[in-house]
Amino acid sequence: MSEATVERIRDDFAASDLTQRQKAVLAWTDAFLADAVASPRLQREALAHFTPAQLVELAAANAIFLGFSKIALALGDVPDDLPLMEQATPDVVEG
């Protein structure tokens, strides 16, 4: 992924010239990181680009990446010059 693509992701990806498929992945990931719940609208948009199995794989990958990043931070194994962004672990709602 190029630095130019990364910049388009950082600066309001929804209004960028990224493909609709790329925007769907980013929106799915944002929802996962925010509250681990995909709205019905987001589910419809994601399913227009991905199969249910692919969305499960994306959710699993997001969980793994989030978990390993938290482990790295907890163990202090992060380079000093790496910019850090705090992301709370989503609350699980039982019911």
N, C-alpha and C positions, 0 to 999 in steps of 0.2 A: 504494500500500500504506500503510495507516495505521500510526501509531506503536504502537497497541495490538496490531496483528498482528505487528509486528517484535518486540515484547516476548514474545509467545507463542512466537516462533521461538527467541529467546535462551534462554528458560527451559524446557528439556526439551520440545522440540516434539513428541516422540513421545507424551508424556502430555497434550498440550494438546487443545483442542477444534478444532484445525485439521481440515480435511477430510482424508480418507485420500489423496486425490490430492495435496494440498499436502504431506502428510507423505512421500509417495513421492518427490516432487521433492527435498525437503530431504535425505532419506536417500540418494538417488542422488548428490546434490551432495556430501554429507559423505564418501561412499565415494570419489568422484572426488578430492577434496582430500586425503584421508588416504593412499590408496595407488593410486589410479587403477584399482582392481579392484572389480567388483561381484560379490558372492557369488551363488551360484545362488538362494538365498532372496530376496536383494534383486532379482535379475533377475525372478523370478516376481512379486514384489510390484509392481515397476515396470510390468511388462507387463500387469498387471491394469488399469492406468490409462492407459497410453500405448502407441502402436504402436512397433515397432522403429525406424522412421524418426524418430519424435519423440524417442526416447532418444538416437539419434545426434546429432540437433540439440541436445539438452540437453547432451550431452558436449562437442560442438563449442563451444557458447556458454560452458560452464564453462572450457574451455581458453583461449578468447579473453579472457574476463574475467580469469583468472589471469595470462595473459601480459601484458595491458595494465597490470594493477596492478603487476606486477614492473617493467615498463618505467618507469612513472610514479615508482616508488620509486627506481629506479636513476638516473633523470634529476633527481631531487630536486624534482619538480614536484607536491608534495603539500602542501596547506595545513598550517601548523603546528598548528592546532587539530583536525585530523582524527585521531581515534583509530586507531591502527595495530595490526594483528594480524599477527604473522609466521606464514607458512605455507610450509613447505619444499616445494620442487618434488619431486613423487613420483619415486622411483627407477624406472628402466625395467629390467625383468628380461628379458633376452634368453634365448631358448631354444627 
